[in-house]
Amino acid sequence: MKSMSKLVKDTRGANFVEYLVIVGVVALVGLTAFVAFGGKVTTKIGQEGDRVNSIQVQ
């Protein structure tokens, strides 16, 4: 029972776990944004690339 009490009070890994949760949430938000806007961004980049290619130098 004493070792269980020590285990409950031990917080050495708490900061690491908190950082892992934050990194996971940021990754999830980034993935969601990529899925939501990825196609639109790709299309816009293609349009701007075509625009640059169509510029004629005199």
mmJSON file of the N, C-alpha and C atoms, coordinates in Angstrom:
{"data_MODEL":{"atom_site":{
"group_PDB":["ATOM","ATOM","ATOM","ATOM","ATOM","ATOM","ATOM","ATOM","ATOM","ATOM","ATOM","ATOM","ATOM","ATOM","ATOM","ATOM","ATOM","ATOM","ATOM","ATOM","ATOM","ATOM","ATOM","ATOM","ATOM","ATOM","ATOM","ATOM","ATOM","ATOM","ATOM","ATOM","ATOM","ATOM","ATOM","ATOM","ATOM","ATOM","ATOM","ATOM","ATOM","ATOM","ATOM","ATOM","ATOM","ATOM","ATOM","ATOM","ATOM","ATOM","ATOM","ATOM","ATOM","ATOM","ATOM","ATOM","ATOM","ATOM","ATOM","ATOM","ATOM","ATOM","ATOM","ATOM","ATOM","ATOM","ATOM","ATOM","ATOM","ATOM","ATOM","ATOM","ATOM","ATOM","ATOM","ATOM","ATOM","ATOM","ATOM","ATOM","ATOM","ATOM","ATOM","ATOM","ATOM","ATOM","ATOM","ATOM","ATOM","ATOM","ATOM","ATOM","ATOM","ATOM","ATOM","ATOM","ATOM","ATOM","ATOM","ATOM","ATOM","ATOM","ATOM","ATOM","ATOM","ATOM","ATOM","ATOM","ATOM","ATOM","ATOM","ATOM","ATOM","ATOM","ATOM","ATOM","ATOM","ATOM","ATOM","ATOM","ATOM","ATOM","ATOM","ATOM","ATOM","ATOM","ATOM","ATOM","ATOM","ATOM","ATOM","ATOM","ATOM","ATOM","ATOM","ATOM","ATOM","ATOM","ATOM","ATOM","ATOM","ATOM","ATOM","ATOM","ATOM","ATOM","ATOM","ATOM","ATOM","ATOM","ATOM","ATOM","ATOM","ATOM","ATOM","ATOM","ATOM","ATOM","ATOM","ATOM","ATOM","ATOM","ATOM","ATOM","ATOM","ATOM","ATOM","ATOM","ATOM","ATOM","ATOM","ATOM","ATOM","ATOM"],
"id":[1,2,3,4,5,6,7,8,9,10,11,12,13,14,15,16,17,18,19,20,21,22,23,24,25,26,27,28,29,30,31,32,33,34,35,36,37,38,39,40,41,42,43,44,45,46,47,48,49,50,51,52,53,54,55,56,57,58,59,60,61,62,63,64,65,66,67,68,69,70,71,72,73,74,75,76,77,78,79,80,81,82,83,84,85,86,87,88,89,90,91,92,93,94,95,96,97,98,99,100,101,102,103,104,105,106,107,108,109,110,111,112,113,114,115,116,117,118,119,120,121,122,123,124,125,126,127,128,129,130,131,132,133,134,135,136,137,138,139,140,141,142,143,144,145,146,147,148,149,150,151,152,153,154,155,156,157,158,159,160,161,162,163,164,165,166,167,168,169,170,171,172,173,174],
"type_symbol":["N","C","C","N","C","C","N","C","C","N","C","C","N","C","C","N","C","C","N","C","C","N","C","C","N","C","C","N","C","C","N","C","C","N","C","C","N","C","C","N","C","C","N","C","C","N","C","C","N","C","C","N","C","C","N","C","C","N","C","C","N","C","C","N","C","C","N","C","C","N","C","C","N","C","C","N","C","C","N","C","C","N","C","C","N","C","C","N","C","C","N","C","C","N","C","C","N","C","C","N","C","C","N","C","C","N","C","C","N","C","C","N","C","C","N","C","C","N","C","C","N","C","C","N","C","C","N","C","C","N","C","C","N","C","C","N","C","C","N","C","C","N","C","C","N","C","C","N","C","C","N","C","C","N","C","C","N","C","C","N","C","C","N","C","C","N","C","C","N","C","C","N","C","C"],
"label_atom_id":["N","CA","C","N","CA","C","N","CA","C","N","CA","C","N","CA","C","N","CA","C","N","CA","C","N","CA","C","N","CA","C","N","CA","C","N","CA","C","N","CA","C","N","CA","C","N","CA","C","N","CA","C","N","CA","C","N","CA","C","N","CA","C","N","CA","C","N","CA","C","N","CA","C","N","CA","C","N","CA","C","N","CA","C","N","CA","C","N","CA","C","N","CA","C","N","CA","C","N","CA","C","N","CA","C","N","CA","C","N","CA","C","N","CA","C","N","CA","C","N","CA","C","N","CA","C","N","CA","C","N","CA","C","N","CA","C","N","CA","C","N","CA","C","N","CA","C","N","CA","C","N","CA","C","N","CA","C","N","CA","C","N","CA","C","N","CA","C","N","CA","C","N","CA","C","N","CA","C","N","CA","C","N","CA","C","N","CA","C","N","CA","C","N","CA","C","N","CA","C","N","CA","C"],
"label_alt_id":[null,null,null,null,null,null,null,null,null,null,null,null,null,null,null,null,null,null,null,null,null,null,null,null,null,null,null,null,null,null,null,null,null,null,null,null,null,null,null,null,null,null,null,null,null,null,null,null,null,null,null,null,null,null,null,null,null,null,null,null,null,null,null,null,null,null,null,null,null,null,null,null,null,null,null,null,null,null,null,null,null,null,null,null,null,null,null,null,null,null,null,null,null,null,null,null,null,null,null,null,null,null,null,null,null,null,null,null,null,null,null,null,null,null,null,null,null,null,null,null,null,null,null,null,null,null,null,null,null,null,null,null,null,null,null,null,null,null,null,null,null,null,null,null,null,null,null,null,null,null,null,null,null,null,null,null,null,null,null,null,null,null,null,null,null,null,null,null,null,null,null,null,null,null],
"label_comp_id":["MET","MET","MET","LYS","LYS","LYS","SER","SER","SER","MET","MET","MET","SER","SER","SER","LYS","LYS","LYS","LEU","LEU","LEU","VAL","VAL","VAL","LYS","LYS","LYS","ASP","ASP","ASP","THR","THR","THR","ARG","ARG","ARG","GLY","GLY","GLY","ALA","ALA","ALA","ASN","ASN","ASN","PHE","PHE","PHE","VAL","VAL","VAL","GLU","GLU","GLU","TYR","TYR","TYR","LEU","LEU","LEU","VAL","VAL","VAL","ILE","ILE","ILE","VAL","VAL","VAL","GLY","GLY","GLY","VAL","VAL","VAL","VAL","VAL","VAL","ALA","ALA","ALA","LEU","LEU","LEU","VAL","VAL","VAL","GLY","GLY","GLY","LEU","LEU","LEU","THR","THR","THR","ALA","ALA","ALA","PHE","PHE","PHE","VAL","VAL","VAL","ALA","ALA","ALA","PHE","PHE","PHE","GLY","GLY","GLY","GLY","GLY","GLY","LYS","LYS","LYS","VAL","VAL","VAL","THR","THR","THR","THR","THR","THR","LYS","LYS","LYS","ILE","ILE","ILE","GLY","GLY","GLY","GLN","GLN","GLN","GLU","GLU","GLU","GLY","GLY","GLY","ASP","ASP","ASP","ARG","ARG","ARG","VAL","VAL","VAL","ASN","ASN","ASN","SER","SER","SER","ILE","ILE","ILE","GLN","GLN","GLN","VAL","VAL","VAL","GLN","GLN","GLN"],
"label_asym_id":["A","A","A","A","A","A","A","A","A","A","A","A","A","A","A","A","A","A","A","A","A","A","A","A","A","A","A","A","A","A","A","A","A","A","A","A","A","A","A","A","A","A","A","A","A","A","A","A","A","A","A","A","A","A","A","A","A","A","A","A","A","A","A","A","A","A","A","A","A","A","A","A","A","A","A","A","A","A","A","A","A","A","A","A","A","A","A","A","A","A","A","A","A","A","A","A","A","A","A","A","A","A","A","A","A","A","A","A","A","A","A","A","A","A","A","A","A","A","A","A","A","A","A","A","A","A","A","A","A","A","A","A","A","A","A","A","A","A","A","A","A","A","A","A","A","A","A","A","A","A","A","A","A","A","A","A","A","A","A","A","A","A","A","A","A","A","A","A","A","A","A","A","A","A"],
"label_entity_id":["1","1","1","1","1","1","1","1","1","1","1","1","1","1","1","1","1","1","1","1","1","1","1","1","1","1","1","1","1","1","1","1","1","1","1","1","1","1","1","1","1","1","1","1","1","1","1","1","1","1","1","1","1","1","1","1","1","1","1","1","1","1","1","1","1","1","1","1","1","1","1","1","1","1","1","1","1","1","1","1","1","1","1","1","1","1","1","1","1","1","1","1","1","1","1","1","1","1","1","1","1","1","1","1","1","1","1","1","1","1","1","1","1","1","1","1","1","1","1","1","1","1","1","1","1","1","1","1","1","1","1","1","1","1","1","1","1","1","1","1","1","1","1","1","1","1","1","1","1","1","1","1","1","1","1","1","1","1","1","1","1","1","1","1","1","1","1","1","1","1","1","1","1","1"],
"label_seq_id":[1,1,1,2,2,2,3,3,3,4,4,4,5,5,5,6,6,6,7,7,7,8,8,8,9,9,9,10,10,10,11,11,11,12,12,12,13,13,13,14,14,14,15,15,15,16,16,16,17,17,17,18,18,18,19,19,19,20,20,20,21,21,21,22,22,22,23,23,23,24,24,24,25,25,25,26,26,26,27,27,27,28,28,28,29,29,29,30,30,30,31,31,31,32,32,32,33,33,33,34,34,34,35,35,35,36,36,36,37,37,37,38,38,38,39,39,39,40,40,40,41,41,41,42,42,42,43,43,43,44,44,44,45,45,45,46,46,46,47,47,47,48,48,48,49,49,49,50,50,50,51,51,51,52,52,52,53,53,53,54,54,54,55,55,55,56,56,56,57,57,57,58,58,58],
"pdbx_PDB_ins_code":[null,null,null,null,null,null,null,null,null,null,null,null,null,null,null,null,null,null,null,null,null,null,null,null,null,null,null,null,null,null,null,null,null,null,null,null,null,null,null,null,null,null,null,null,null,null,null,null,null,null,null,null,null,null,null,null,null,null,null,null,null,null,null,null,null,null,null,null,null,null,null,null,null,null,null,null,null,null,null,null,null,null,null,null,null,null,null,null,null,null,null,null,null,null,null,null,null,null,null,null,null,null,null,null,null,null,null,null,null,null,null,null,null,null,null,null,null,null,null,null,null,null,null,null,null,null,null,null,null,null,null,null,null,null,null,null,null,null,null,null,null,null,null,null,null,null,null,null,null,null,null,null,null,null,null,null,null,null,null,null,null,null,null,null,null,null,null,null,null,null,null,null,null,null],
"Cartn_x":[0.818,0.0,0.864,2.005,2.898,3.465,3.795,4.329,3.265,2.02,0.926,0.773,0.918,0.845,1.974,3.174,4.304,4.058,3.485,3.217,2.211,1.191,0.169,0.761,1.685,2.288,3.409,3.907,5.016,4.515,5.055,4.609,5.734,6.776,7.931,7.581,6.671,6.341,5.163,4.603,3.397,3.641,4.738,5.023,5.196,5.872,6.076,4.739,3.862,2.543,1.755,1.839,1.135,1.652,2.977,3.54,3.114,3.051,2.598,1.15,0.32,-1.083,-1.165,-0.386,-0.4,0.08,1.152,1.663,0.621,-0.057,-1.104,-2.254,-2.655,-3.754,-3.335,-2.104,-1.623,-1.548,-1.079,-1.018,-2.411,-3.359,-4.729,-5.34,-5.096,-5.6,-4.958,-3.64,-2.956,-3.47,-3.696,-4.224,-5.632,-6.441,-7.801,-7.789,-6.919,-6.809,-6.32,-5.368,-4.859,-5.946,-6.739,-7.829,-8.875,-9.178,-10.22,-9.783,-8.517,-8.076,-7.038,-6.572,-5.498,-5.804,-6.984,-7.366,-7.465,-8.0,-8.143,-6.781,-5.87,-4.526,-3.811,-3.914,-3.278,-3.826,-5.13,-5.761,-5.276,-5.23,-4.791,-3.333,-2.482,-1.073,-0.947,-1.731,-1.729,-2.185,-3.224,-3.722,-2.662,-2.016,-0.987,0.212,0.55,1.634,1.311,0.081,-0.345,-0.288,-0.653,-0.606,0.819,1.761,3.16,3.676,3.303,3.756,3.193,2.048,1.413,1.954,2.775,3.366,4.368,4.218,5.133,6.127,7.392,8.451,8.636,8.726,8.889,10.319],
"Cartn_y":[-1.191,0.0,1.258,1.186,2.333,2.681,1.661,1.915,2.523,2.155,2.745,4.226,4.555,5.944,6.765,6.192,6.876,7.088,6.1,6.178,7.281,7.421,8.449,9.843,10.004,11.308,11.659,10.695,10.919,11.675,12.859,13.683,13.95,13.137,13.381,13.375,12.562,12.484,13.34,14.095,14.874,15.932,16.65,17.693,17.09,15.957,15.291,14.903,14.362,13.956,15.176,16.269,17.495,17.994,17.981,18.407,17.479,16.207,15.259,15.526,15.841,16.15,17.425,18.435,19.693,19.447,18.691,18.392,17.613,16.695,15.938,16.815,17.752,18.662,19.566,20.094,20.946,20.155,18.927,18.089,17.811,17.563,17.309,18.539,19.713,20.959,21.189,20.947,21.109,20.152,18.911,17.919,18.281,18.739,19.149,20.33,21.312,22.465,22.033,21.12,20.639,19.943,19.115,18.413,19.411,20.41,21.376,22.319,22.764,23.795,23.326,22.105,21.617,21.709,21.295,21.357,22.772,23.655,25.063,25.72,25.421,25.998,25.486,24.209,23.627,24.265,24.439,25.07,26.5,27.257,28.652,28.748,27.877,27.888,27.589,26.644,26.334,27.509,28.204,29.38,30.478,30.73,31.774,31.367,30.087,29.61,29.804,29.527,29.749,31.229,32.066,33.509,33.974,33.488,33.868,33.354,32.146,31.584,32.332,32.974,33.656,35.07,35.552,36.901,36.861,37.802,37.858,38.995,38.663,39.66,40.344,41.669,42.41,42.739],
"Cartn_z":[0.0,0.0,0.0,0.67,0.747,-0.63,-1.419,-2.763,-3.672,-3.479,-4.27,-3.93,-2.668,-2.227,-2.842,-2.9,-3.516,-5.005,-5.66,-7.093,-7.41,-6.578,-6.8,-6.636,-5.703,-5.433,-6.406,-7.152,-8.079,-9.305,-9.56,-10.694,-11.674,-11.661,-12.529,-14.012,-14.449,-15.869,-16.28,-15.363,-15.653,-16.72,-16.649,-17.643,-19.03,-19.097,-20.378,-21.006,-20.204,-20.705,-21.169,-20.422,-20.821,-22.164,-22.36,-23.637,-24.763,-24.508,-25.537,-25.933,-24.967,-25.261,-26.105,-25.75,-26.511,-27.939,-28.103,-29.443,-30.246,-29.601,-30.276,-30.731,-29.891,-30.254,-31.411,-31.36,-32.45,-33.752,-33.696,-34.893,-35.446,-34.558,-34.995,-35.653,-35.093,-35.688,-37.054,-37.146,-38.427,-39.484,-39.105,-40.039,-40.493,-39.565,-39.906,-40.873,-40.626,-41.52,-42.894,-42.929,-44.213,-45.014,-44.343,-45.029,-45.514,-44.693,-45.04,-46.161,-46.132,-47.077,-48.077,-47.975,-48.833,-50.311,-50.705,-52.116,-52.627,-51.821,-52.22,-52.385,-51.481,-51.557,-52.794,-53.064,-54.245,-55.519,-55.571,-56.734,-56.907,-55.823,-55.885,-56.314,-55.816,-56.213,-57.703,-58.189,-59.617,-60.462,-60.011,-60.741,-60.8,-59.677,-59.652,-60.502,-60.512,-61.365,-62.835,-63.224,-64.615,-64.963,-64.01,-64.23,-64.492,-63.705,-63.874,-65.216,-65.571,-66.849,-68.04,-67.872,-68.994,-69.197,-68.294,-68.432,-69.574,-70.48,-71.621,-71.405,-71.557,-71.406,-72.731,-72.709,-73.965,-74.222],
"occupancy":[1.0,1.0,1.0,1.0,1.0,1.0,1.0,1.0,1.0,1.0,1.0,1.0,1.0,1.0,1.0,1.0,1.0,1.0,1.0,1.0,1.0,1.0,1.0,1.0,1.0,1.0,1.0,1.0,1.0,1.0,1.0,1.0,1.0,1.0,1.0,1.0,1.0,1.0,1.0,1.0,1.0,1.0,1.0,1.0,1.0,1.0,1.0,1.0,1.0,1.0,1.0,1.0,1.0,1.0,1.0,1.0,1.0,1.0,1.0,1.0,1.0,1.0,1.0,1.0,1.0,1.0,1.0,1.0,1.0,1.0,1.0,1.0,1.0,1.0,1.0,1.0,1.0,1.0,1.0,1.0,1.0,1.0,1.0,1.0,1.0,1.0,1.0,1.0,1.0,1.0,1.0,1.0,1.0,1.0,1.0,1.0,1.0,1.0,1.0,1.0,1.0,1.0,1.0,1.0,1.0,1.0,1.0,1.0,1.0,1.0,1.0,1.0,1.0,1.0,1.0,1.0,1.0,1.0,1.0,1.0,1.0,1.0,1.0,1.0,1.0,1.0,1.0,1.0,1.0,1.0,1.0,1.0,1.0,1.0,1.0,1.0,1.0,1.0,1.0,1.0,1.0,1.0,1.0,1.0,1.0,1.0,1.0,1.0,1.0,1.0,1.0,1.0,1.0,1.0,1.0,1.0,1.0,1.0,1.0,1.0,1.0,1.0,1.0,1.0,1.0,1.0,1.0,1.0,1.0,1.0,1.0,1.0,1.0,1.0],
"B_iso_or_equiv":[0.0,0.0,0.0,0.0,0.0,0.0,0.0,0.0,0.0,0.0,0.0,0.0,0.0,0.0,0.0,0.0,0.0,0.0,0.0,0.0,0.0,0.0,0.0,0.0,0.0,0.0,0.0,0.0,0.0,0.0,0.0,0.0,0.0,0.0,0.0,0.0,0.0,0.0,0.0,0.0,0.0,0.0,0.0,0.0,0.0,0.0,0.0,0.0,0.0,0.0,0.0,0.0,0.0,0.0,0.0,0.0,0.0,0.0,0.0,0.0,0.0,0.0,0.0,0.0,0.0,0.0,0.0,0.0,0.0,0.0,0.0,0.0,0.0,0.0,0.0,0.0,0.0,0.0,0.0,0.0,0.0,0.0,0.0,0.0,0.0,0.0,0.0,0.0,0.0,0.0,0.0,0.0,0.0,0.0,0.0,0.0,0.0,0.0,0.0,0.0,0.0,0.0,0.0,0.0,0.0,0.0,0.0,0.0,0.0,0.0,0.0,0.0,0.0,0.0,0.0,0.0,0.0,0.0,0.0,0.0,0.0,0.0,0.0,0.0,0.0,0.0,0.0,0.0,0.0,0.0,0.0,0.0,0.0,0.0,0.0,0.0,0.0,0.0,0.0,0.0,0.0,0.0,0.0,0.0,0.0,0.0,0.0,0.0,0.0,0.0,0.0,0.0,0.0,0.0,0.0,0.0,0.0,0.0,0.0,0.0,0.0,0.0,0.0,0.0,0.0,0.0,0.0,0.0,0.0,0.0,0.0,0.0,0.0,0.0],
"pdbx_formal_charge":[null,null,null,null,null,null,null,null,null,null,null,null,null,null,null,null,null,null,null,null,null,null,null,null,null,null,null,null,null,null,null,null,null,null,null,null,null,null,null,null,null,null,null,null,null,null,null,null,null,null,null,null,null,null,null,null,null,null,null,null,null,null,null,null,null,null,null,null,null,null,null,null,null,null,null,null,null,null,null,null,null,null,null,null,null,null,null,null,null,null,null,null,null,null,null,null,null,null,null,null,null,null,null,null,null,null,null,null,null,null,null,null,null,null,null,null,null,null,null,null,null,null,null,null,null,null,null,null,null,null,null,null,null,null,null,null,null,null,null,null,null,null,null,null,null,null,null,null,null,null,null,null,null,null,null,null,null,null,null,null,null,null,null,null,null,null,null,null,null,null,null,null,null,null],
"auth_seq_id":[1,1,1,2,2,2,3,3,3,4,4,4,5,5,5,6,6,6,7,7,7,8,8,8,9,9,9,10,10,10,11,11,11,12,12,12,13,13,13,14,14,14,15,15,15,16,16,16,17,17,17,18,18,18,19,19,19,20,20,20,21,21,21,22,22,22,23,23,23,24,24,24,25,25,25,26,26,26,27,27,27,28,28,28,29,29,29,30,30,30,31,31,31,32,32,32,33,33,33,34,34,34,35,35,35,36,36,36,37,37,37,38,38,38,39,39,39,40,40,40,41,41,41,42,42,42,43,43,43,44,44,44,45,45,45,46,46,46,47,47,47,48,48,48,49,49,49,50,50,50,51,51,51,52,52,52,53,53,53,54,54,54,55,55,55,56,56,56,57,57,57,58,58,58],
"auth_comp_id":["MET","MET","MET","LYS","LYS","LYS","SER","SER","SER","MET","MET","MET","SER","SER","SER","LYS","LYS","LYS","LEU","LEU","LEU","VAL","VAL","VAL","LYS","LYS","LYS","ASP","ASP","ASP","THR","THR","THR","ARG","ARG","ARG","GLY","GLY","GLY","ALA","ALA","ALA","ASN","ASN","ASN","PHE","PHE","PHE","VAL","VAL","VAL","GLU","GLU","GLU","TYR","TYR","TYR","LEU","LEU","LEU","VAL","VAL","VAL","ILE","ILE","ILE","VAL","VAL","VAL","GLY","GLY","GLY","VAL","VAL","VAL","VAL","VAL","VAL","ALA","ALA","ALA","LEU","LEU","LEU","VAL","VAL","VAL","GLY","GLY","GLY","LEU","LEU","LEU","THR","THR","THR","ALA","ALA","ALA","PHE","PHE","PHE","VAL","VAL","VAL","ALA","ALA","ALA","PHE","PHE","PHE","GLY","GLY","GLY","GLY","GLY","GLY","LYS","LYS","LYS","VAL","VAL","VAL","THR","THR","THR","THR","THR","THR","LYS","LYS","LYS","ILE","ILE","ILE","GLY","GLY","GLY","GLN","GLN","GLN","GLU","GLU","GLU","GLY","GLY","GLY","ASP","ASP","ASP","ARG","ARG","ARG","VAL","VAL","VAL","ASN","ASN","ASN","SER","SER","SER","ILE","ILE","ILE","GLN","GLN","GLN","VAL","VAL","VAL","GLN","GLN","GLN"],
"auth_asym_id":["A","A","A","A","A","A","A","A","A","A","A","A","A","A","A","A","A","A","A","A","A","A","A","A","A","A","A","A","A","A","A","A","A","A","A","A","A","A","A","A","A","A","A","A","A","A","A","A","A","A","A","A","A","A","A","A","A","A","A","A","A","A","A","A","A","A","A","A","A","A","A","A","A","A","A","A","A","A","A","A","A","A","A","A","A","A","A","A","A","A","A","A","A","A","A","A","A","A","A","A","A","A","A","A","A","A","A","A","A","A","A","A","A","A","A","A","A","A","A","A","A","A","A","A","A","A","A","A","A","A","A","A","A","A","A","A","A","A","A","A","A","A","A","A","A","A","A","A","A","A","A","A","A","A","A","A","A","A","A","A","A","A","A","A","A","A","A","A","A","A","A","A","A","A"],
"auth_atom_id":["N","CA","C","N","CA","C","N","CA","C","N","CA","C","N","CA","C","N","CA","C","N","CA","C","N","CA","C","N","CA","C","N","CA","C","N","CA","C","N","CA","C","N","CA","C","N","CA","C","N","CA","C","N","CA","C","N","CA","C","N","CA","C","N","CA","C","N","CA","C","N","CA","C","N","CA","C","N","CA","C","N","CA","C","N","CA","C","N","CA","C","N","CA","C","N","CA","C","N","CA","C","N","CA","C","N","CA","C","N","CA","C","N","CA","C","N","CA","C","N","CA","C","N","CA","C","N","CA","C","N","CA","C","N","CA","C","N","CA","C","N","CA","C","N","CA","C","N","CA","C","N","CA","C","N","CA","C","N","CA","C","N","CA","C","N","CA","C","N","CA","C","N","CA","C","N","CA","C","N","CA","C","N","CA","C","N","CA","C","N","CA","C","N","CA","C","N","CA","C","N","CA","C"],
"pdbx_PDB_model_num":[1,1,1,1,1,1,1,1,1,1,1,1,1,1,1,1,1,1,1,1,1,1,1,1,1,1,1,1,1,1,1,1,1,1,1,1,1,1,1,1,1,1,1,1,1,1,1,1,1,1,1,1,1,1,1,1,1,1,1,1,1,1,1,1,1,1,1,1,1,1,1,1,1,1,1,1,1,1,1,1,1,1,1,1,1,1,1,1,1,1,1,1,1,1,1,1,1,1,1,1,1,1,1,1,1,1,1,1,1,1,1,1,1,1,1,1,1,1,1,1,1,1,1,1,1,1,1,1,1,1,1,1,1,1,1,1,1,1,1,1,1,1,1,1,1,1,1,1,1,1,1,1,1,1,1,1,1,1,1,1,1,1,1,1,1,1,1,1,1,1,1,1,1,1]
}}}
